[in-house]
Amino acid sequence: MKISDEMLYENAGKARDIWLGSLPKGRDIPEHRFSHGFERRMNALIRKQRRSPFINNMVQVFKWSAAAILIMFVLTTSFAITVDAFREKVIEIVTKVFSNRTEYYFSTEETELYIPEIEFGYLPEGMELVKNETYDTMMWIEYNDKEGNSVSLIVSGVTSNGSKVMGLDTEESDYEEIFIDGKEMIINSKNGETDLIWTEDNVVYDLWGNISEEELLDIEKNLKKILY
């Protein structure tokens, strides 16, 4: 059967009454709950409409001023951090990556050389000192225990007279660069031995051993460096 425009017009009222009759009564319609975000925005608009144009302008000026102060604070803080980091970066590091190793070249413009005295504030239980040797530009300290575990620390001073070269076996190793207490550290683990390398002033520290990475980090955290 073909439906004509006249039939649609004639039955539109009946269809309307049927659709309206299917709707719930007013008391049965559930109350809509708006989200907290919507309520906040609406309350802000209502407060804005209740304020005079002068007050609205003052509020906008205050927001702009607060934003400007915040931006200046962030820029000033960032600049201060950048300057401090620049001042503390005494040693320049050049990294060369090969297929089976990574080499590090440490250089500086500092002319004075010093090697700090080192005290270990923490060591795994049972560790005993087996080596403590000082050379012209470096110090080597080593501890061992009866189970064959060992911890070694080499402290090397770098001056403008010559750079220091260090190589790591990074082929299929667990390699990571991290920041701890503002110091950038290199962690390299392979075959049960872990190296922890970092710099302070114009001194390079290389702490390694066949103990866990967590214990090495605890040892580094508790190192005491004495300068004369």
Number of C-alpha atoms within 10 A of each C-alpha: 3 5 7 8 8 9 10 11 10 10 10 11 11 11 12 10 10 10 10 11 10 8 10 10 9 7 7 8 9 8 7 6 7 8 8 9 9 10 12 11 11 12 12 12 11 11 11 14 11 11 11 9 11 8 12 15 12 11 13 11 12 12 12 12 12 12 12 12 12 12 12 12 12 12 12 12 12 12 12 12 12 12 12 11 12 10 10 13 15 18 21 14 16 11 13 11 12 11 9 11 14 15 16 17 15 22 20 20 14 14 10 11 15 16 22 17 13 15 11 12 12 15 17 17 7 11 17 15 13 13 13 13 11 14 9 10 14 18 20 16 17 19 19 18 15 9 8 8 14 20 23 19 21 18 20 22 23 26 20 13 11 11 16 15 13 13 13 17 16 18 13 11 16 12 16 11 12 10 10 9 6 8 12 13 18 16 19 20 22 16 8 9 15 22 21 21 19 17 22 14 14 25 22 21 19 18 23 23 22 18 15 13 18 9 14 21 14 14 18 19 14 13 14 15 11 10 9 6
